[in-house]
């Protein structure tokens, strides 16, 4: 005989099942709509920001373009929804967006209590500090008593507080809702220091009237693995987003680029043949065609191509690969095999 506890567990399981069923139609909805609903930042150069013609570009944008190429065969079939740090999770939970790709840190709380799944890491980062050259500061241990500009709704708030408490220092937080407001506060002198992920600091620095007047300190005080996020309860969509990123990483490892991908379709390398759909259909389990990865690489490029043009040495940010190099080149980026 079932007791009260058992009935509660069964009711909870039923609710989860119903939620999963309700969320399991993202692929079908995307195909019917003809576009991926992609949640991006409110404008972060190198990661997600519109260019002079209003076209969204960036490392995070390329994740959404890869998903669109895999699902719809067209990397441009994306609707971009600009979200600040406070809005982003609600927009994903409510179904306003299909995937959130906007410099979002993977944490325990976000992964287990918000009904969301992180689908990988497209940029390994850490929190740092940017200061005016005029202050003559060379390290974070000199920031005791500083006024620090911080964006609300981010892991930065908590990690900076942890760092100062652990080092027996104090600071005065000046909190803003958007990255644009945060850099504006720094530039106007409302704070001595601007803190964020180091990649975001590099992006914000080039927006200053005089970028040479500010320096990013060498100290990294946290781990910030950034990556795309989807709703829980839809494993098919979770797999599509995850393997779209993995396809770009595998393509770099195998030397397949947007320029040589057509020639590579005749490669005798079995890894490349599987990646490009020439040996089996490894998209079938996700409801995709055999050329899903070919479409990603031909239209978006591999991970290295995306990195270099958006945030790397070929971009205004000039960020080195570092931890974001492939596993066999001294970095952390590693994708499971397609087989």
C-alpha positions in Angstrom: 0.0 0.0 0.0 1.3 3.4 -0.9 1.8 5.9 1.9 1.7 9.7 1.7 5.4 9.9 0.9 5.1 7.6 -2.0 2.1 9.5 -3.4 4.1 12.7 -3.2 7.1 11.1 -5.1 4.8 9.8 -7.8 3.1 13.2 -8.2 6.5 14.9 -8.5 7.7 12.3 -11.0 4.5 12.9 -13.0 5.1 16.6 -13.0 8.6 16.1 -14.3 7.4 13.8 -17.0 4.7 16.2 -18.1 7.2 19.1 -18.1 9.6 17.0 -20.1 6.9 16.1 -22.6 5.9 19.8 -22.9 9.5 20.8 -23.6 10.4 18.0 -26.0 9.2 19.7 -29.1 11.9 22.3 -29.6 13.3 20.7 -32.8 9.8 20.4 -34.3 9.0 24.0 -33.3 12.2 25.2 -34.8 11.7 23.5 -38.1 8.1 24.8 -38.3 9.2 28.3 -37.4 12.1 28.1 -39.8 14.5 29.8 -37.4 16.4 29.2 -34.1 15.4 31.6 -31.3 18.8 32.6 -29.8 19.2 34.5 -26.6 22.3 36.7 -26.8 23.9 39.5 -24.8 22.9 43.1 -24.8 26.0 43.9 -26.9 29.4 42.4 -26.1 31.9 42.7 -28.9 33.6 39.5 -29.9 30.9 37.4 -28.3 27.5 38.7 -29.4 27.0 42.2 -30.8 25.5 43.6 -34.0 27.9 45.0 -36.6 27.4 48.3 -38.4 24.8 46.7 -40.7 22.8 45.2 -37.7 24.1 41.7 -38.3 24.8 39.8 -35.1 28.4 38.5 -34.8 30.6 36.8 -32.2 31.8 33.6 -30.7 28.4 33.0 -28.9 26.5 34.0 -32.0 28.4 31.3 -34.0 27.0 28.6 -31.6 23.5 29.6 -32.6 24.5 29.8 -36.3 26.0 26.3 -36.0 22.7 25.0 -34.5 20.7 26.6 -37.3 23.0 25.1 -39.9 22.7 21.7 -38.4 18.9 21.8 -38.0 17.8 23.9 -40.9 20.7 23.8 -43.3 21.0 27.6 -43.1 23.3 29.3 -40.5 21.5 32.6 -41.1 18.1 31.2 -40.0 18.4 32.7 -36.5 16.3 35.2 -34.6 18.4 37.0 -32.0 16.9 38.2 -28.8 19.0 40.6 -26.8 19.0 39.8 -23.0 20.7 41.3 -20.0 22.1 39.1 -17.2 18.9 39.4 -15.1 16.5 38.5 -18.0 18.4 35.6 -19.6 17.3 32.6 -17.6 13.7 33.6 -17.4 13.7 34.0 -21.2 15.0 30.5 -21.6 12.7 28.9 -19.0 9.6 30.6 -20.5 10.4 29.4 -24.0 11.0 32.9 -25.4 14.4 31.5 -26.7 15.5 28.0 -27.6 19.1 28.4 -26.6 20.9 30.9 -24.5 24.4 31.7 -25.9 25.6 34.9 -24.1 28.8 34.5 -22.0 27.0 32.5 -19.2 29.0 30.7 -16.5 28.2 27.0 -15.8 27.6 26.6 -12.1 26.1 24.0 -9.8 23.1 26.1 -8.9 22.3 27.1 -12.5 22.7 23.5 -13.7 20.5 21.8 -11.0 17.9 24.3 -9.7 16.8 26.4 -12.7 15.5 23.6 -14.9 18.4 24.2 -17.4 21.2 22.2 -18.9 24.6 23.5 -20.0 25.5 22.0 -23.4 29.3 22.5 -23.2 31.9 25.2 -22.8 32.8 27.4 -25.8 35.1 29.7 -23.7 37.1 28.9 -20.6 37.4 32.2 -18.6 38.0 33.7 -15.2 37.1 36.9 -13.4 39.7 39.7 -13.5 40.0 43.5 -12.9 40.5 46.5 -15.1 41.9 49.7 -13.7 43.0 53.1 -15.0 46.7 53.3 -15.7 46.8 56.5 -13.7 46.2 54.5 -10.5 49.6 52.8 -10.8 48.1 49.5 -9.6 49.8 46.3 -10.7 47.9 43.6 -8.9 44.6 42.7 -7.3 46.2 42.6 -3.8 46.4 46.4 -4.0 42.6 46.9 -4.4 41.7 47.1 -0.7 39.0 49.8 -0.3 38.4 50.3 -4.0 35.1 51.2 -5.5 34.3 48.5 -8.0 31.8 48.6 -10.9 30.0 45.2 -11.2 27.1 44.0 -13.4 24.1 42.6 -11.4 22.8 39.1 -11.9 26.2 37.6 -12.6 28.6 35.2 -10.8 31.0 38.2 -10.6 29.2 39.7 -7.6 29.6 36.6 -5.5 33.2 35.7 -6.6 34.5 39.2 -6.0 33.0 39.2 -2.5 34.5 35.8 -1.8 37.9 37.0 -3.0 38.0 40.2 -0.9 36.7 38.4 2.2 39.3 35.6 1.8 42.1 38.2 1.5 40.8 40.3 4.4 40.1 43.3 2.2 37.1 45.6 1.7 35.5 47.1 -1.4 32.6 49.3 -2.3 30.4 47.6 -5.0 28.8 50.0 -7.6 26.2 47.8 -9.3 24.7 48.2 -12.8 22.1 46.3 -14.8 23.9 46.1 -18.1 27.5 45.9 -19.3 27.0 49.2 -21.2 26.1 50.9 -17.9 29.0 49.2 -16.1 31.7 50.4 -18.5 30.0 53.9 -18.6 30.3 54.0 -14.8 34.0 53.1 -15.0 34.7 55.7 -17.7 32.9 58.5 -15.8 34.9 57.8 -12.7 32.2 56.4 -10.5 34.5 53.5 -9.6 38.2 52.8 -9.5 37.9 49.3 -10.9 35.7 47.4 -13.4 35.4 43.7 -12.8 34.0 40.9 -15.0 35.2 37.9 -16.9 38.6 38.7 -18.5 37.1 38.2 -22.0 34.4 40.7 -21.2 36.9 43.1 -19.9 38.8 42.9 -23.2 35.6 43.6 -25.0 34.6 46.5 -22.8 38.1 48.0 -22.9 38.0 48.6 -26.7 34.7 50.5 -26.1 36.5 53.1 -23.9 37.2 56.5 -25.4 40.9 55.8 -24.7 41.5 52.0 -24.4 45.2 52.6 -23.8 44.3 54.4 -20.6 43.2 51.2 -18.9 44.9 48.0 -18.1 43.6 44.5 -17.3 45.4 43.2 -14.2 47.0 39.7 -14.5 45.2 38.2 -11.6 42.4 35.7 -12.3 40.3 35.0 -9.2 37.8 32.4 -10.3 36.8 29.7 -12.8 34.2 30.8 -15.4 33.4 28.1 -17.9 31.1 29.9 -20.4 28.8 28.0 -22.7 25.3 27.6 -24.3 22.3 26.6 -22.2 19.0 24.9 -23.0 15.9 23.8 -21.1 15.9 20.5 -19.2 13.4 17.9 -20.4 14.3 17.9 -24.1 17.2 15.6 -24.6 17.0 15.7 -28.4 17.5 19.5 -28.5 20.2 19.3 -25.7 22.1 16.8 -27.9 21.8 19.0 -31.0 23.2 22.1 -29.3 25.9 20.0 -27.6 27.1 18.2 -30.7 26.9 21.3 -32.9 29.7 22.7 -30.6 31.5 19.4 -30.6 31.4 19.2 -34.4 33.3 22.6 -34.6 35.9 21.3 -32.1 36.4 18.0 -33.9 36.6 19.8 -37.2 39.5 21.9 -35.9 41.3 18.8 -34.5 40.9 17.0 -37.9 42.0 20.0 -39.9 38.7 20.5 -41.6 37.9 24.2 -42.3 35.2 26.1 -44.2 37.7 26.5 -47.1 38.6 22.8 -47.5 35.5 21.0 -46.3 34.3 20.2 -49.8 37.7 18.5 -50.6 37.6 16.7 -47.3 34.4 14.9 -48.2 36.5 12.5 -50.2 39.0 12.0 -47.3 40.0 8.4 -46.5 40.4 9.4 -42.8 37.5 7.5 -41.1 37.1 10.3 -38.4 36.6 12.9 -41.1 34.3 10.6 -43.2 32.0 10.2 -40.1 32.1 13.9 -39.3 31.0 14.9 -42.8 28.4 12.2 -43.2 30.2 10.2 -45.8 30.3 7.1 -43.6 27.0 6.6 -41.8 24.4 9.1 -40.6 25.4 10.2 -37.1 22.8 12.9 -37.1 19.9 10.4 -37.3 19.8 9.9 -33.5 19.2 13.7 -33.2 16.6 13.9 -36.0 19.1 15.5 -38.4 20.4 14.7 -41.9 23.7 13.1 -42.5 25.3 16.4 -43.6 24.5 18.2 -40.4 28.1 18.7 -39.4 29.1 19.5 -43.0 26.6 22.3 -43.0 28.1 23.7 -39.8 31.7 23.7 -41.0 30.9 25.0 -44.5 28.8 27.9 -43.3 30.2 28.7 -39.8 33.7 27.2 -39.8 35.5 25.1 -37.2 36.2 26.3 -33.6 39.6 27.9 -34.5 38.1 29.9 -37.3 35.3 31.2 -35.1 37.7 32.0 -32.2 40.3 33.9 -34.3 37.9 36.1 -36.3 35.7 37.0 -33.2 38.0 37.2 -30.2 41.5 36.0 -31.3 44.5 37.6 -32.7 42.7 38.5 -35.9 40.1 40.5 -34.0 40.2 43.8 -32.1 40.2 41.8 -28.7 43.4 40.0 -29.5 42.8 37.2 -27.0 45.3 34.3 -27.1 43.9 30.8 -27.2 45.4 29.8 -23.8 43.0 27.5 -22.0 40.8 27.5 -25.1 43.4 25.7 -27.3 42.7 22.1 -28.1 43.6 19.4 -25.6 46.5 18.3 -27.8 47.8 21.9 -28.0 48.0 22.6 -24.3 44.4 23.8 -23.8 41.2 22.4 -22.3 39.0 22.2 -25.4 38.1 18.5 -26.1 35.2 17.0 -28.0 34.0 13.3 -27.8 34.5 11.4 -31.0 31.8 11.0 -33.6 31.3 7.3 -34.2 
